[in-house]
């Protein structure tokens, strides 16, 4: 019984550590994803994460805001 509990704990710890991702590997994955300009457009799934690698200029942010705003009233 004691060995099965220890084996379960060891297995749990192994699964948790396998699920962890180093910041370097995450950064490399984001660089590959954000290299595609389509992923750097507002309203895309990766937009906020790609902003950390490729921040938009003030002019680009203003343009995106104007294109997304409601027209006329």
C-alpha positions as a LaTeX table, in Angstrom:
\begin{tabular}{lrrr}
\hline
Residue & $x$ (\AA) & $y$ (\AA) & $z$ (\AA) \\
\hline
Unk1 & 0.00 & 0.00 & 0.00 \\
Unk2 & 2.80 & 2.38 & 0.91 \\
Unk3 & 4.58 & 1.74 & $-2.40$ \\
Unk4 & 1.45 & 2.39 & $-4.42$ \\
Unk5 & 0.96 & 5.74 & $-2.69$ \\
Unk6 & 4.58 & 6.72 & $-3.34$ \\
Unk7 & 4.28 & 5.59 & $-6.96$ \\
Unk8 & 1.12 & 7.68 & $-7.35$ \\
Unk9 & 2.81 & 10.72 & $-5.87$ \\
Unk10 & 5.85 & 10.26 & $-8.11$ \\
Unk11 & 3.62 & 9.88 & $-11.15$ \\
Unk12 & 1.68 & 13.01 & $-10.22$ \\
Unk13 & 4.85 & 15.04 & $-9.79$ \\
Unk14 & 6.19 & 13.75 & $-13.12$ \\
Unk15 & 3.00 & 14.78 & $-14.93$ \\
Unk16 & 3.05 & 18.22 & $-13.35$ \\
Unk17 & 6.68 & 18.80 & $-14.33$ \\
Unk18 & 6.04 & 17.56 & $-17.86$ \\
Unk19 & 3.24 & 20.09 & $-18.19$ \\
Unk20 & 5.49 & 22.99 & $-17.24$ \\
Unk21 & 6.99 & 24.95 & $-20.08$ \\
Unk22 & 10.19 & 26.93 & $-19.86$ \\
Unk23 & 9.98 & 30.60 & $-20.70$ \\
Unk24 & 12.59 & 30.10 & $-23.43$ \\
Unk25 & 10.56 & 27.45 & $-25.23$ \\
Unk26 & 7.41 & 29.58 & $-24.90$ \\
Unk27 & 9.28 & 32.59 & $-26.28$ \\
Unk28 & 10.51 & 30.52 & $-29.24$ \\
Unk29 & 6.98 & 29.31 & $-29.97$ \\
Unk30 & 5.60 & 32.85 & $-29.77$ \\
Unk31 & 8.31 & 34.12 & $-32.10$ \\
Unk32 & 7.28 & 31.55 & $-34.71$ \\
Unk33 & 3.57 & 32.32 & $-34.28$ \\
Unk34 & 4.04 & 36.10 & $-34.26$ \\
Unk35 & 6.27 & 36.04 & $-37.33$ \\
Unk36 & 3.02 & 35.76 & $-39.31$ \\
Unk37 & 1.61 & 39.31 & $-39.59$ \\
Unk38 & $-1.94$ & 37.93 & $-39.60$ \\
Unk39 & $-1.49$ & 36.85 & $-35.98$ \\
Unk40 & $-0.45$ & 40.38 & $-35.01$ \\
Unk41 & $-3.79$ & 41.89 & $-36.06$ \\
Unk42 & $-6.25$ & 43.10 & $-33.39$ \\
Unk43 & $-9.06$ & 40.69 & $-32.52$ \\
Unk44 & $-6.90$ & 37.64 & $-33.20$ \\
Unk45 & $-6.19$ & 35.02 & $-30.56$ \\
Unk46 & $-2.46$ & 35.85 & $-30.26$ \\
Unk47 & $-2.67$ & 39.64 & $-30.61$ \\
Unk48 & $-2.00$ & 40.50 & $-26.96$ \\
Unk49 & 0.84 & 38.00 & $-26.67$ \\
Unk50 & 2.41 & 39.18 & $-29.93$ \\
Unk51 & 2.33 & 42.75 & $-28.62$ \\
Unk52 & 5.07 & 41.77 & $-26.18$ \\
Unk53 & 7.34 & 40.79 & $-29.08$ \\
Unk54 & 6.15 & 43.25 & $-31.73$ \\
Unk55 & 4.57 & 46.26 & $-30.02$ \\
Unk56 & 2.39 & 48.41 & $-32.27$ \\
Unk57 & 3.39 & 51.99 & $-32.85$ \\
Unk58 & 1.11 & 54.77 & $-31.59$ \\
Unk59 & 0.05 & 55.46 & $-35.18$ \\
Unk60 & $-0.86$ & 51.80 & $-35.79$ \\
Unk61 & $-2.87$ & 51.67 & $-32.55$ \\
Unk62 & $-4.78$ & 54.83 & $-33.55$ \\
Unk63 & $-5.52$ & 53.35 & $-36.99$ \\
Unk64 & $-6.78$ & 50.09 & $-35.44$ \\
Unk65 & $-8.95$ & 52.06 & $-33.03$ \\
Unk66 & $-10.49$ & 54.15 & $-35.80$ \\
Unk67 & $-11.13$ & 51.12 & $-38.00$ \\
Unk68 & $-12.86$ & 49.34 & $-35.13$ \\
Unk69 & $-14.95$ & 52.26 & $-33.91$ \\
Unk70 & $-18.59$ & 52.80 & $-34.78$ \\
Unk71 & $-19.21$ & 55.15 & $-37.69$ \\
Unk72 & $-21.42$ & 58.23 & $-37.32$ \\
Unk73 & $-24.24$ & 59.07 & $-34.94$ \\
\hline
\end{tabular}
